[in-house]
Amino acid sequence: MTTMRTWKKKWAVWLAVALACLGLHYLVMVLCRFIMNGGFSLQGFADMFWQRLTEPGDAPRYLDLAENGYVTEGENRINLVFYPLYPLLVRGLSYLTGSLPVAGIVVSQVCYAVSSVLLYELILMDADARCAWDGALLMALYPFSTFVMGVFSEGLFLMLTIGALYALRRDRMPAAGIIGFLAALSRTQGMLLFFPAVYQWIRRCFLEKDGRSPKFTDLFLLLIPLGFFAYLCINHHLYGDWFKFLQYEEAPPWYQSTQWVGRNIAQHYSMAVEYGGLGYVIYYVQIALFFVILGVLIYGVWKKESMMYLLYGGVYLGFSYLSGWMISGGRYMLGCVPVFIILAKQRDGLPRRLILAVSALLFFAYSLFFYKAYAIM
């Protein structure tokens, strides 16, 4: 009976976390529509909801992939740069929904809701429930988290990233390997989970006084880089070139090439100056995000946060900012999950509340920009 009550209580908390985080997005969506229209109508809200969650940026390309898969000819051949897991899930669910865009929205929002619960549980392993709630809210109020609601892979990647970190913290190496494999099939940064995985394995087996012996099942961790290798196999199968996707990333409309972080930061500044208004919604923001996140990670070192989180946060930040002409940095950095963990664990509640307040204001501002069709991709 006690166990049943415990599980009922857990499910109630999980449902509350998921609904609260999703509800914040819907509330802001309604407020944005009210401000934009000087009033509110259900039809106007539905039109905005559908248009902004299924049509901007990469959304049409994900929908095309879900419908037609990878192709080697025509304009859509460049869709090779997108990883296969999200469009596969959208296609699969579309057999139930009867609509690819509806399936895309459902996959994204369900995955995001699950990621919020997983982050809550991950933080709860080291802190109290208030900190865990704040961590979930910080992720919900991240200024560019609007993308978890639409046909983008953000929600899926968050769920898999946090799920892999949670499995590693619980010493569930087979689960971490399988989830990490899927993360590497959803975005390039997914393969970076191999770094905290290897560290956690070494720590548990060789650095802890009460550590355990290596197990055969630990080899499941090798599935993480194999996820990226599977994507390379798709490149080779279609084009006979393991790294064909890099050629398409460097071509229009992305123009992304690999450069040193310092050079990219300088490039962002030059583009901010050159493009004026766009600088304040893209380029200056990406520069600020780099230093803010770097500062949070350094703060985490000072506070002796888990090295597993710091390692992942560091490689994620550095790897992401190797991308030249990056125009989606705000969206990509949502996946730097250790930032939310570090900030949520602050013992002094006042700084945490101030961070939540500032995040809420920025989240509302950039959500409004997004629903007004500003270029904040």
Helices and strands as residue ranges (DSSP letters): H 2-37, H 42-54, H 59-68, G 75-81, H 85-97, H 100-124, H 129-140, G 145-149, H 154-169, H 173-184, G 188-193, H 194-202, I 203-207, G 216-222, H 223-239, H 244-250, H 261-275, H 277-278, I 279-283, H 284-302, H 307-320, H 329-332, G 333-335, H 338-344, H 349-371
